[in-house]
């Protein structure tokens, strides 16, 4: 365990055994130093070590790839990952409207043709990923559209409905994020025209999540982000990489969002949560109820329909005082009792899917227990919805559906998907039941 000393070590060993032990310790120190150096590069460099794929959609092939000045993330053109669509730029008045650090929002790829158009992202089967799409309309088509709507799918399964209101203070910007476990070597992310306007995308990002225990299951269940909030921040900035090594977006919960709480903060470093690696920067701020209230209620966003939710609470108590304990509820459903640790991050989640019974609206309530001497506090939280795989996707190891006899190199942009093959029986027994297969092959 960290901080513990090994007992019983002899200091006066001599001879070959002593030299071996001294050499072994030296090698261990060298390896530790190398790991520390690589970890620092991973956290503050240009993502050489973290396996990020960051695509600036619509960036012309003639333009070179570039590194974002603030996040130190390398962005590439989208040509190798999509075979359709048109490159566009937002109107001049929207260029760099959010600052030079959002260069990837200046261009986009629109899809005026075909009902469905797909990107194919290189993945490793069995690896858990975060995938995020950003959209900024920016009157790229000179139509001054006030509202646009289209769907996203992850493979053949519905992921999200993108609804863009260009008349609000976000200038027609939104983002959609999902967590999934790769089932093939190229994961299809598709935009679907539903008659609400031409689909488009500005930025597409893929991030491996390592062993973070978000409950996605290969082929059967993925997650989409409903809300992720940093509570009580001192600034309105959205935190991401390099603060968060997994590049999750932590959106600020601003005072105007809810007047029933007050903000607290500390300047002391807090050890990040072991399970979900929530950064110390996020855990250094929190909210508590105003006045003498012992209940903290958070009303989540109401702009999306959500059938099932799972809630994640990220906690760290930096007020070294009396005992703090509280019950956590989704609406009236109790999902846990927690007492945050002092200066150590801790993460907890509901561990079940809660189904709304009324208008797909949810309240998160933290109520102090009878034993607690202090009110509840909350540093950060996440809410996810479920992308149900109603028709389980094919795993690459299940069967070889397609035989390729080309002598030239090929790149498979979207592997075969199907809706009715059962994993439990040999594929050849179900070859006639395949109802939907997507295969896009591009010669290189």
HUDAWO-V332877 format. One record per residue. RES is the residue in three letters. SS is DSSP state (H for helix, E for strand, L for the rest). D_FIRST is the distance of its C-alpha to the first C-alpha in whole Angstrom. Layout:
BEGIN
{{RES,SS,D_FIRST} {RES,SS,D_FIRST}}
END
This chain:
BEGIN
{{UNK,L,0} {UNK,L,4} {UNK,L,6} {UNK,L,6} {UNK,L,9} {UNK,L,10} {UNK,L,13} {UNK,L,16} {UNK,L,17} {UNK,L,20} {UNK,L,22} {UNK,L,25} {UNK,L,25} {UNK,L,28} {UNK,H,30} {UNK,H,29} {UNK,H,26} {UNK,H,25} {UNK,H,26} {UNK,H,24} {UNK,H,21} {UNK,H,22} {UNK,H,23} {UNK,H,20} {UNK,H,18} {UNK,H,20} {UNK,H,20} {UNK,H,16} {UNK,H,17} {UNK,H,20} {UNK,H,18} {UNK,H,15} {UNK,H,18} {UNK,H,20} {UNK,H,18} {UNK,H,18} {UNK,H,21} {UNK,H,22} {UNK,H,20} {UNK,H,22} {UNK,H,25} {UNK,H,24} {UNK,H,23} {UNK,H,27} {UNK,L,29} {UNK,L,31} {UNK,L,29} {UNK,L,29} {UNK,L,26} {UNK,L,26} {UNK,L,29} {UNK,L,31} {UNK,E,34} {UNK,E,36} {UNK,E,40} {UNK,E,43} {UNK,L,45} {UNK,L,49} {UNK,L,48} {UNK,L,51} {UNK,L,50} {UNK,L,52} {UNK,L,50} {UNK,L,47} {UNK,L,43} {UNK,E,41} {UNK,E,38} {UNK,L,38} {UNK,L,38} {UNK,L,35} {UNK,L,33} {UNK,L,33} {UNK,L,34} {UNK,E,36} {UNK,E,39} {UNK,E,41} {UNK,L,44} {UNK,L,45} {UNK,H,47} {UNK,H,45} {UNK,H,44} {UNK,E,47} {UNK,L,51} {UNK,L,53} {UNK,L,53} {UNK,E,54} {UNK,E,53} {UNK,E,54} {UNK,E,53} {UNK,L,53} {UNK,L,56} {UNK,H,56} {UNK,H,55} {UNK,H,52} {UNK,L,51} {UNK,L,48} {UNK,L,49} {UNK,L,45} {UNK,L,44} {UNK,H,44} {UNK,H,40} {UNK,H,42} {UNK,H,44} {UNK,H,43} {UNK,H,45} {UNK,L,48} {UNK,E,49} {UNK,E,49} {UNK,E,50} {UNK,E,52} {UNK,E,53} {UNK,L,57} {UNK,L,58} {UNK,L,57} {UNK,L,55} {UNK,E,51} {UNK,E,50} {UNK,E,46} {UNK,E,44} {UNK,E,42} {UNK,E,38} {UNK,E,37} {UNK,L,34} {UNK,L,31} {UNK,L,32} {UNK,L,29} {UNK,L,27} {UNK,E,27} {UNK,E,29} {UNK,E,30} {UNK,E,34} {UNK,E,36} {UNK,E,39} {UNK,E,41} {UNK,E,45} {UNK,E,47} {UNK,L,51} {UNK,L,52} {UNK,L,56} {UNK,L,55} {UNK,L,58} {UNK,L,61} {UNK,L,61} {UNK,L,60} {UNK,L,58} {UNK,L,57} {UNK,E,55} {UNK,E,53} {UNK,E,51} {UNK,E,50} {UNK,E,47} {UNK,E,44} {UNK,E,43} {UNK,E,40} {UNK,L,42} {UNK,L,45} {UNK,E,43} {UNK,E,44} {UNK,E,41} {UNK,E,42} {UNK,E,46} {UNK,E,46} {UNK,E,48} {UNK,E,49} {UNK,E,51} {UNK,L,53} {UNK,L,54} {UNK,L,51} {UNK,L,49} {UNK,L,47} {UNK,L,50} {UNK,L,49} {UNK,E,46} {UNK,E,43} {UNK,E,40} {UNK,E,39} {UNK,E,35} {UNK,E,34} {UNK,E,31} {UNK,E,32} {UNK,E,30} {UNK,L,33} {UNK,L,35} {UNK,L,37} {UNK,L,37} {UNK,E,39} {UNK,E,38} {UNK,E,42} {UNK,E,42} {UNK,E,45} {UNK,E,47} {UNK,E,50} {UNK,E,53} {UNK,E,54} {UNK,E,57} {UNK,E,56} {UNK,L,56} {UNK,L,55} {UNK,E,51} {UNK,E,49} {UNK,E,46} {UNK,L,45} {UNK,E,41} {UNK,E,39} {UNK,E,35} {UNK,E,33} {UNK,E,29} {UNK,E,27} {UNK,L,24} {UNK,L,21} {UNK,L,19} {UNK,L,20} {UNK,L,21} {UNK,L,25} {UNK,L,27} {UNK,L,29} {UNK,E,30} {UNK,L,32} {UNK,L,36} {UNK,L,36} {UNK,E,34} {UNK,E,34} {UNK,E,33} {UNK,E,35} {UNK,E,34} {UNK,E,36} {UNK,E,34} {UNK,E,31} {UNK,E,31} {UNK,E,30} {UNK,E,31} {UNK,L,33} {UNK,L,32} {UNK,L,34} {UNK,L,36} {UNK,L,37} {UNK,L,36} {UNK,L,34} {UNK,E,30} {UNK,L,29} {UNK,L,28} {UNK,L,27} {UNK,L,25} {UNK,L,24} {UNK,L,23} {UNK,L,24} {UNK,L,28} {UNK,L,28} {UNK,L,31} {UNK,E,30} {UNK,E,34} {UNK,E,34} {UNK,E,35} {UNK,L,38} {UNK,H,40} {UNK,H,43} {UNK,H,41} {UNK,L,41} {UNK,L,43} {UNK,L,41} {UNK,E,38} {UNK,E,37} {UNK,E,34} {UNK,E,31} {UNK,E,29} {UNK,L,27} {UNK,L,26} {UNK,L,23} {UNK,L,20} {UNK,L,18} {UNK,E,15} {UNK,L,16} {UNK,L,16} {UNK,L,13} {UNK,L,16} {UNK,L,19} {UNK,L,18} {UNK,L,20} {UNK,L,21} {UNK,H,21} {UNK,H,24} {UNK,H,25} {UNK,H,23} {UNK,L,25} {UNK,E,28} {UNK,E,29} {UNK,E,32} {UNK,E,33} {UNK,E,36} {UNK,L,39} {UNK,L,41} {UNK,L,40} {UNK,L,39} {UNK,L,36} {UNK,E,37} {UNK,E,35} {UNK,E,37} {UNK,E,37} {UNK,E,40} {UNK,L,38} {UNK,L,41} {UNK,L,44} {UNK,L,45} {UNK,L,44} {UNK,L,45} {UNK,L,42} {UNK,L,42} {UNK,E,38} {UNK,E,35} {UNK,E,31} {UNK,E,30} {UNK,E,26} {UNK,E,25} {UNK,E,23} {UNK,E,22} {UNK,L,21} {UNK,E,22} {UNK,L,23} {UNK,L,26} {UNK,L,24} {UNK,L,27} {UNK,L,28} {UNK,L,26} {UNK,E,27} {UNK,L,27} {UNK,E,29} {UNK,E,30} {UNK,E,31} {UNK,E,34} {UNK,E,35} {UNK,L,39} {UNK,L,39} {UNK,E,36} {UNK,E,33} {UNK,E,30} {UNK,E,27} {UNK,E,27} {UNK,E,24} {UNK,L,23} {UNK,L,21} {UNK,L,18} {UNK,E,19} {UNK,L,18} {UNK,E,15} {UNK,L,17} {UNK,E,17} {UNK,E,20} {UNK,E,22} {UNK,E,25} {UNK,L,28} {UNK,L,27} {UNK,L,31} {UNK,L,34} {UNK,E,36} {UNK,E,40} {UNK,L,42} {UNK,L,45} {UNK,L,47} {UNK,L,48} {UNK,L,44} {UNK,L,43} {UNK,L,40} {UNK,E,39} {UNK,E,35} {UNK,E,35} {UNK,E,32} {UNK,E,34} {UNK,E,32} {UNK,L,32} {UNK,L,34} {UNK,L,31} {UNK,L,30} {UNK,L,32} {UNK,E,31} {UNK,L,32} {UNK,L,30} {UNK,E,29} {UNK,E,28} {UNK,L,26} {UNK,E,27} {UNK,E,28} {UNK,E,29} {UNK,E,32} {UNK,E,33} {UNK,E,36} {UNK,E,36} {UNK,E,38} {UNK,E,39} {UNK,L,40} {UNK,L,43} {UNK,L,44} {UNK,L,41} {UNK,L,41} {UNK,L,41} {UNK,L,38} {UNK,L,39} {UNK,L,38} {UNK,L,40} {UNK,L,44} {UNK,L,46} {UNK,L,48} {UNK,L,50} {UNK,L,51} {UNK,L,51} {UNK,L,54} {UNK,L,54} {UNK,L,54} {UNK,L,53} {UNK,L,50} {UNK,E,49} {UNK,E,46} {UNK,E,45} {UNK,E,45} {UNK,E,44} {UNK,L,44} {UNK,L,46} {UNK,L,45} {UNK,L,47} {UNK,L,47} {UNK,L,48} {UNK,L,46} {UNK,L,44} {UNK,L,41} {UNK,L,42} {UNK,L,45} {UNK,L,46} {UNK,H,47} {UNK,H,51} {UNK,H,52} {UNK,H,51} {UNK,H,53} {UNK,H,55} {UNK,H,53} {UNK,L,52} {UNK,L,53} {UNK,L,51} {UNK,L,50} {UNK,L,49} {UNK,L,49} {UNK,E,50} {UNK,E,50} {UNK,E,51} {UNK,E,52} {UNK,L,50}}
END
